[in-house]
Amino acid sequence: MKAGRTYWIVATIILIWNLTGIVAYYIQASMDLTELAKTDAYQAQIFANMPRWAWLAYGIAVGAGLLGAIALLLRRKWATFGFAVSLAAVFIQFSYTFLGTDLLAVRGWTTALFPLLIIAMALFEIWFARQQNAKGVLR
C-alpha cells in the first residue's frame, strides 16, 4: 500500500523528535558539571551520580528511537521493534531518575511531566508503526 501525505508528515515529526533526543543525550553526556553546578547544583549532583547503566539505557533509548524513525521513513516493519526497544530503555533510564533519586521530593511532581511526554511519544510511535504495518504501508 502507498503511504499518504499524513504518513510522511507524522514520520518526519517522529524523526525530528528522535533527533532531538540524540542532541539532548549528547548535551547531557558532555555537560561540564562544574558549570552546571553554578546554576543548578542539584541537577549537577544527579548527573554526576547517574550510574553507567542509566546512561547506557538513555543512549539505547535515543539510539533505538532514531533507528525506529529511520525505519519508519524507509517503510520497514522493524520500526515497531526499534520503538519498543526505545520504550523499554526509557523505563530503565527513568527508573534511576525517579526511584534512585529524591527528585520528586525536591522538585515536585511537575518534574515528571516531560518524562511522561517522552513515554507518551514512545507509545504513540509504537502505535503508529503498528497501525501502518496493519495497513500494509510497512514492508
C-alpha positions as CSV (number, residue, x, y, z in Angstrom):
1,M,0.0,0.0,0.0
2,K,1.1,3.5,-0.7
3,A,2.0,5.9,2.1
4,G,-0.1,9.0,2.2
5,R,0.8,12.6,3.0
6,T,-0.2,12.2,6.6
7,Y,2.1,9.2,7.0
8,W,5.1,11.2,5.7
9,I,4.3,14.2,7.9
10,V,3.9,12.0,11.1
11,A,7.1,10.0,10.2
12,T,9.0,13.3,9.7
13,I,7.8,14.6,13.1
14,I,8.8,11.4,14.7
15,L,12.3,11.6,13.1
16,I,12.7,15.2,14.4
17,W,11.6,14.2,17.9
18,N,14.1,11.4,17.9
19,L,16.9,13.6,16.6
20,T,16.1,16.0,19.4
21,G,16.6,13.1,21.8
22,I,20.1,12.4,20.3
23,V,21.0,16.1,20.8
24,A,19.7,16.1,24.4
25,Y,21.8,13.0,25.2
26,Y,24.9,14.5,23.7
27,I,24.4,17.8,25.6
28,Q,23.8,16.0,28.9
29,A,26.6,13.5,28.5
30,S,29.2,16.1,27.6
31,M,28.0,18.7,30.0
32,D,30.5,20.5,32.3
33,L,29.1,19.6,35.7
34,T,31.1,22.3,37.3
35,E,29.4,24.9,35.2
36,L,26.0,23.3,35.7
37,A,26.6,23.3,39.5
38,K,26.9,27.1,39.4
39,T,23.3,27.4,38.2
40,D,21.7,24.1,39.4
41,A,23.8,22.2,41.9
42,Y,21.1,19.6,42.5
43,Q,20.8,18.7,38.8
44,A,24.7,18.5,38.6
45,Q,24.7,16.1,41.5
46,I,22.1,13.9,39.8
47,F,24.1,13.8,36.6
48,A,27.4,13.2,38.5
49,N,25.9,10.2,40.4
50,M,24.0,8.7,37.4
51,P,25.1,5.1,37.1
52,R,26.6,3.8,33.9
53,W,23.6,1.5,33.3
54,A,21.3,4.5,33.4
55,W,23.5,6.4,30.9
56,L,23.6,3.2,28.7
57,A,19.8,2.9,28.9
58,Y,19.5,6.6,27.9
59,G,21.8,6.0,24.9
60,I,19.9,2.9,23.9
61,A,16.6,4.8,24.2
62,V,17.5,7.6,21.9
63,G,19.5,5.4,19.5
64,A,16.8,2.8,19.1
65,G,14.2,5.6,18.7
66,L,16.2,7.1,15.9
67,L,16.7,3.8,14.2
68,G,12.9,3.2,14.5
69,A,12.2,6.6,13.0
70,I,14.6,5.9,10.1
71,A,13.0,2.5,9.6
72,L,9.6,4.3,9.5
73,L,10.8,6.6,6.8
74,L,12.1,3.6,4.9
75,R,8.7,2.0,5.4
76,R,10.2,-1.0,7.2
77,K,8.3,-3.3,9.6
78,W,11.2,-3.3,12.1
79,A,10.3,0.3,13.0
80,T,8.0,-1.1,15.7
81,F,10.8,-3.1,17.2
82,G,13.1,-0.1,17.3
83,F,10.4,1.9,19.1
84,A,9.7,-0.9,21.5
85,V,13.4,-1.2,22.5
86,S,13.4,2.6,22.9
87,L,10.4,2.5,25.2
88,A,11.9,-0.3,27.4
89,A,15.1,1.7,27.7
90,V,13.2,4.8,28.6
91,F,11.6,3.0,31.5
92,I,15.0,1.7,32.7
93,Q,16.6,5.1,32.4
94,F,13.8,6.9,34.3
95,S,13.8,4.2,37.0
96,Y,17.1,5.8,38.2
97,T,15.7,9.3,37.9
98,F,12.6,8.6,39.9
99,L,13.5,5.6,42.1
100,G,17.2,6.2,42.6
101,T,17.0,9.9,43.5
102,D,14.8,12.2,45.6
103,L,13.9,14.3,42.5
104,L,10.2,14.2,43.1
105,A,10.5,15.2,46.7
106,V,12.9,18.1,45.9
107,R,11.4,19.4,42.7
108,G,7.8,18.2,42.9
109,W,5.5,16.2,40.7
110,T,5.8,18.6,37.8
111,T,9.3,17.2,37.1
112,A,7.6,14.1,35.9
113,L,5.7,15.9,33.1
114,F,8.4,15.8,30.5
115,P,9.3,12.2,31.2
116,L,5.6,11.4,30.8
117,L,5.6,13.2,27.5
118,I,8.6,11.1,26.4
119,I,6.8,7.9,27.4
120,A,3.6,9.0,25.7
121,M,5.5,9.8,22.5
122,A,7.2,6.4,22.6
123,L,3.8,4.7,23.0
124,F,2.5,6.8,20.1
125,E,5.4,5.7,17.9
126,I,4.8,2.1,18.6
127,W,1.0,2.5,17.9
128,F,1.6,4.4,14.7
129,A,4.1,1.9,13.4
130,R,1.8,-1.0,14.2
131,Q,-1.1,0.8,12.5
132,Q,0.9,1.4,9.4
133,N,2.1,-2.2,9.4
134,A,-1.5,-3.4,9.7
135,K,-2.5,-1.2,6.7
136,G,0.3,-2.7,4.7
137,V,2.3,0.6,4.4
138,L,5.4,-1.1,6.0
139,R,7.2,-3.9,4.3
